[in-house]
């Protein structure tokens, strides 16, 4: 596993069997990482989602099923989701 840097590009797969997508690291909160996952259509940004993910042994991130966040992690996640919602409105 490589060092995870905020803003770094990673591969994200929601769960087994789903296609792998590109994502950007938004924040690292202990054993989970918050990712910005963009949806594009005809080269245009259509939607941005925030995913809470954990890195697998193969380096791909998958959606975290069970996780606990401290107060700062909760606040950062809330802020990232609010940011994504604001982006998605425009």
C-alpha angles and dihedrals in degrees: 000000000000128000111278113228126191107253092023120136117243138169116255128195114180091212140330113306096022121111118268115246136188117257139173125231109244100173142347114225109180110285094357132065126210111224134193107221114192127204115209130192121188089347093305127115108249103168143357121209130187115225129188105219144170125215117246125214090262091058095252117126120229131190111275113238100189124024141144122217129198119229093271092050090050091050093048092048091050091050093048091050091049089050092050090049090052091049091049092055091064 
